[in-house]
């Protein structure tokens, strides 16, 4: 069955979605499970001693052979070191993209008709060309690069957002990105103004803030038996779990297995929000400045579109609603917004004027359903939009797979790690 693929390779996680051709239209995009435990997979590559390159967190910590957070490094003249060998970050991104393509191709029984990969909105032609050439060298010559803010807008439009001009608020694991998007007369989305970002700032910082609170409680209430940091290796993952739980509950327990026995430390949503309020407020203030720098006021927008796993924190919506007198839109799982939006954009790369997915029913929308009735206008992708990447090399067959030249004597193969942590 013909299909298109959308990918979002973030600093912390990678997601992918496919839209399949059914009858006379493209079906709604569906996320592809890239991990046995989750829809997304950590944006981490590990070089094994035998030369194989593994996607995801390694079973045992091995910093010298593990590459993470390489998306933010693209354009940096100083290469990353992996296993003692220098490696450009764009090569690692391309290898991860190739792994996703291989996983999806194996499940779908063939290659996608089109692939769209999202990237930070602040990337200029130099960074885009670096990544495009790295993809091309691996045989991925059919990849269209689009700003993440555009793919986010594509998804919200398909779900019923009727506006023309919007602010995109994307808060991920360790990055924040704010930008403006607008719909052009041809129906495409485009960024305008000057995209802004804060790095590093995101969910990982919120996890650490909660972990520091837990450490303080342990020092206060368990002064005689307070564990050393080496015995709290599971603290950050546990704090991440509690952060997610507090997005839907008003109280949760941080549960730790200490040498003296299990310990439960209750945390309320109000306590957690007090810990992260200064950081969240900084992101909202930056988005407001982004709007002003484009010569607009918050009231002149049609809405604020949320994306990123950390955007599900209720405080984010609360502070945005106070600063922007317009609807604030969020999907049930904002971590997947950019990937599904990329798949929607890929549909238009193949079929710019027809065969677009049907809009999501009003009952499935998170907000704005009453004002969006009958007005969902998915952005239409014209062929010229596929040339988003500047300096694209001539087309090549997208089936050749070149191993990562690191280290030089080894032939690396991307293989999924079974039973990995994280």
RAZI-V571317 format. One record per residue. N is the residue number from 1. RES is the residue in three letters. SS is DSSP state (H for helix, E for strand, - for the rest). OMEGA is omega in degrees with one decimal (999 if undefined). Layout:
N RES SS OMEGA
N RES SS OMEGA
This chain:
1 UNK - 179.3
2 UNK - 179.5
3 UNK E 173.0
4 UNK E -173.3
5 UNK E 172.2
6 UNK E -178.8
7 UNK E 171.8
8 UNK E 178.2
9 UNK E -179.6
10 UNK - -179.5
11 UNK - -177.4
12 UNK - -176.5
13 UNK E 177.5
14 UNK E 177.9
15 UNK E -180.0
16 UNK E 178.6
17 UNK E 177.7
18 UNK E 170.6
19 UNK E -175.4
20 UNK E 179.3
21 UNK E -179.5
22 UNK E 179.8
23 UNK - -179.0
24 UNK - -179.5
25 UNK E 173.4
26 UNK E 177.1
27 UNK - 176.9
28 UNK - 179.9
29 UNK - 176.2
30 UNK E 177.2
31 UNK E 175.8
32 UNK - 178.8
33 UNK - -179.3
34 UNK - -177.9
35 UNK - -178.8
36 UNK - -177.8
37 UNK - -172.1
38 UNK - 175.8
39 UNK - -178.8
40 UNK - 176.9
41 UNK E 177.4
42 UNK E 177.7
43 UNK - -176.0
44 UNK E 175.6
45 UNK E -179.8
46 UNK E 178.9
47 UNK E 179.3
48 UNK - 178.8
49 UNK - -179.8
50 UNK - 177.7
51 UNK - 179.2
52 UNK - -178.1
53 UNK E -174.3
54 UNK E 177.9
55 UNK E 178.8
56 UNK - -178.7
57 UNK - 177.4
58 UNK - 179.3
59 UNK - 178.3
60 UNK - -179.9
61 UNK - -179.7
62 UNK - -172.5
63 UNK H -176.2
64 UNK H -179.0
65 UNK H -177.9
66 UNK E 179.3
67 UNK E 177.1
68 UNK E 177.8
69 UNK - -177.7
70 UNK - 179.2
71 UNK H -178.5
72 UNK H -175.6
73 UNK H -177.1
74 UNK - -174.7
75 UNK - 177.6
76 UNK - -178.8
77 UNK - 179.2
78 UNK - -177.1
79 UNK - 173.5
80 UNK E 175.4
81 UNK E 178.6
82 UNK E -176.0
83 UNK - 179.2
84 UNK - -178.8
85 UNK E 178.4
86 UNK E -179.5
87 UNK E 177.7
88 UNK - -178.5
89 UNK H 180.0
90 UNK H 176.9
91 UNK H 178.5
92 UNK H 177.2
93 UNK H -180.0
94 UNK H 178.1
95 UNK H 178.5
96 UNK H 176.8
97 UNK H 178.5
98 UNK H 178.1
99 UNK H 178.8
100 UNK H 179.7
101 UNK H 179.9
102 UNK H 178.9
103 UNK H -177.7
104 UNK H 179.9
105 UNK H 179.7
106 UNK H -178.7
107 UNK H -175.7
108 UNK H 177.5
109 UNK - 178.3
110 UNK - -177.4
111 UNK - 178.6
112 UNK - 175.9
113 UNK - 178.1
114 UNK - 178.4
115 UNK E 174.6
116 UNK E 179.2
117 UNK E 180.0
118 UNK E 177.3
119 UNK E 179.0
120 UNK - -176.6
121 UNK - -176.8
122 UNK - 179.7
123 UNK - 175.2
124 UNK - -177.8
125 UNK H -176.9
126 UNK H -179.3
127 UNK H 179.7
128 UNK H -179.4
129 UNK H 176.2
130 UNK H -179.0
131 UNK H -179.8
132 UNK H -179.9
133 UNK H 177.6
134 UNK H 176.7
135 UNK H -179.4
136 UNK H -179.4
137 UNK H 175.9
138 UNK - -180.0
139 UNK - 179.2
140 UNK - -177.6
141 UNK - -177.4
142 UNK - -177.1
143 UNK E 173.6
144 UNK E 177.4
145 UNK E 177.9
146 UNK E 176.0
147 UNK E -179.9
148 UNK H 179.5
149 UNK H 178.2
150 UNK H -179.9
151 UNK H 175.6
152 UNK H 179.4
153 UNK H 177.3
154 UNK H -176.7
155 UNK H -179.6
156 UNK H 178.3
157 UNK H 179.7
158 UNK H 178.9
159 UNK - 172.8
160 UNK - 178.6
161 UNK - -173.5
162 UNK - -171.5
163 UNK - 179.2
164 UNK - -177.9
165 UNK E -176.9
166 UNK E 170.6
167 UNK E 177.3
168 UNK E 179.1
169 UNK E -177.0
170 UNK E -178.1
171 UNK E -176.6
172 UNK - -176.0
173 UNK - 178.0
174 UNK - 176.8
175 UNK E 169.7
176 UNK E 179.2
177 UNK E 176.2
178 UNK E -178.1
179 UNK E 178.0
180 UNK E 177.2
181 UNK E 175.6
182 UNK E 179.0
183 UNK E -179.3
184 UNK - 178.1
185 UNK - -179.8
186 UNK - 177.8
187 UNK - 179.2
188 UNK - 172.1
189 UNK E 178.5
190 UNK E 174.0
191 UNK E 173.9
192 UNK E -172.8
193 UNK E -178.5
194 UNK E 177.4
195 UNK E -179.3
196 UNK E 178.5
197 UNK E 175.4
198 UNK E 179.7
199 UNK E -13.2
200 UNK - 173.7
201 UNK - -179.9
202 UNK - -175.3
203 UNK H 178.9
204 UNK H 176.9
205 UNK H 177.8
206 UNK H 175.8
207 UNK H -179.4
208 UNK H 177.5
209 UNK H 177.6
210 UNK H 178.1
211 UNK H 178.3
212 UNK H 175.2
213 UNK H 179.7
214 UNK H 178.8
215 UNK H 179.2
216 UNK H 178.1
217 UNK H 179.2
218 UNK H 178.9
219 UNK H -177.6
220 UNK H -172.6
221 UNK H -179.0
222 UNK - -175.0
223 UNK - -176.3
224 UNK - -176.1
225 UNK - -178.6
226 UNK - -177.7
227 UNK - 173.5
228 UNK - -177.5
229 UNK H -178.4
230 UNK H 179.3
231 UNK H -178.2
232 UNK - -177.0
233 UNK - -180.0
234 UNK - -175.3
235 UNK H -176.8
236 UNK H 175.2
237 UNK H 178.2
238 UNK H 177.2
239 UNK H 176.2
240 UNK H 178.0
241 UNK H -179.2
242 UNK H 176.7
243 UNK H 179.3
244 UNK H -179.8
245 UNK H -179.7
246 UNK H 175.5
247 UNK - -179.4
248 UNK - -179.9
249 UNK - -179.9
250 UNK - 179.5
251 UNK E 177.9
252 UNK E -179.5
253 UNK E 168.2
254 UNK E -174.7
255 UNK E -178.7
256 UNK E 174.8
257 UNK E -178.3
258 UNK E 179.6
259 UNK - 180.0
260 UNK - -179.3
261 UNK E -179.1
262 UNK E -179.4
263 UNK E 176.8
264 UNK E 178.3
265 UNK E -178.9
266 UNK E 177.0
267 UNK E 176.8
268 UNK E 177.2
269 UNK H -179.9
270 UNK H 178.0
271 UNK H -178.5
272 UNK H -178.5
273 UNK H 174.6
274 UNK H -179.5
275 UNK H -171.9
276 UNK H -175.1
277 UNK H -180.0
278 UNK H -179.3
279 UNK H 179.7
280 UNK H 178.9
281 UNK H 178.3
282 UNK H 178.8
283 UNK H 179.7
284 UNK H 178.4
285 UNK H 179.3
286 UNK H 178.1
287 UNK H 176.3
288 UNK H 178.3
289 UNK H 176.8
290 UNK H 178.4
291 UNK H -179.3
292 UNK H -178.5
293 UNK H 177.2
294 UNK - 178.7
295 UNK - -179.8
296 UNK - 170.7
297 UNK - 178.9
298 UNK H -178.0
299 UNK H -179.0
300 UNK H 177.6
301 UNK - 174.5
302 UNK - 179.2
303 UNK - 173.0
304 UNK E -175.7
305 UNK E -175.7
306 UNK E 175.4
307 UNK E 179.3
308 UNK - -176.4
309 UNK H -177.3
310 UNK H 179.1
311 UNK H -179.9
312 UNK H 177.7
313 UNK - -176.0
314 UNK H -179.7
315 UNK H 179.7
316 UNK H 179.5
317 UNK H -179.4
318 UNK H -177.7
319 UNK H 176.8
320 UNK H 179.9
321 UNK H 178.6
322 UNK H -177.1
323 UNK H -176.6
324 UNK - 179.9
325 UNK - -179.2
326 UNK - 179.4
327 UNK - 174.6
328 UNK E -172.4
329 UNK E 177.3
330 UNK - 175.9
331 UNK - 177.3
332 UNK - 176.4
333 UNK - -175.5
334 UNK H 177.8
335 UNK H -175.5
336 UNK H -172.9
337 UNK H -175.4
338 UNK H -178.4
339 UNK H 179.8
340 UNK H 175.3
341 UNK H 176.9
342 UNK H 177.1
343 UNK H 176.3
344 UNK H 177.1
345 UNK H 178.8
346 UNK H 175.8
347 UNK H -177.7
348 UNK H 172.8
349 UNK H 179.7
350 UNK H -174.3
351 UNK - -171.6
352 UNK - -173.9
353 UNK - -178.1
354 UNK - 174.2
355 UNK - 179.0
356 UNK - 179.6
357 UNK - 176.6
358 UNK - 178.6
359 UNK - 176.5
360 UNK - 177.3
361 UNK - -177.7
362 UNK H -177.9
363 UNK H -177.7
364 UNK H -177.7
365 UNK - -178.6
366 UNK - -178.9
367 UNK - 176.8
368 UNK - -175.8
369 UNK H -175.1
370 UNK H -178.6
371 UNK H -177.1
372 UNK H -175.6
373 UNK - 177.1
374 UNK - -174.5
375 UNK - 178.2
376 UNK - -178.1
377 UNK - 178.2
378 UNK - -179.8
379 UNK - -179.9
380 UNK - -175.0
381 UNK - 178.4
382 UNK - -177.2
383 UNK H -177.3
384 UNK H 179.6
385 UNK H 178.9
386 UNK H -179.9
387 UNK H 179.5
388 UNK H -177.4
389 UNK - 179.2
390 UNK - 176.5
391 UNK - -178.9
392 UNK - 178.1
393 UNK - 177.8
394 UNK - -179.7
395 UNK - 176.5
396 UNK - 178.0
397 UNK - -175.2
398 UNK - -175.8
399 UNK - -179.3
400 UNK - -178.9
401 UNK - 179.7
402 UNK - 179.6
403 UNK - 175.5
404 UNK - -175.8
405 UNK - -175.8
406 UNK - -11.2
407 UNK - -171.8
408 UNK - -177.9
409 UNK - -172.7
410 UNK - 170.5
411 UNK - -174.6
412 UNK - 176.3
413 UNK - 178.4
414 UNK E -179.3
415 UNK E 179.4
416 UNK E 177.3
417 UNK - -179.5
418 UNK - 176.4
419 UNK - -177.9
420 UNK - 178.2
421 UNK - 175.3
422 UNK - 999
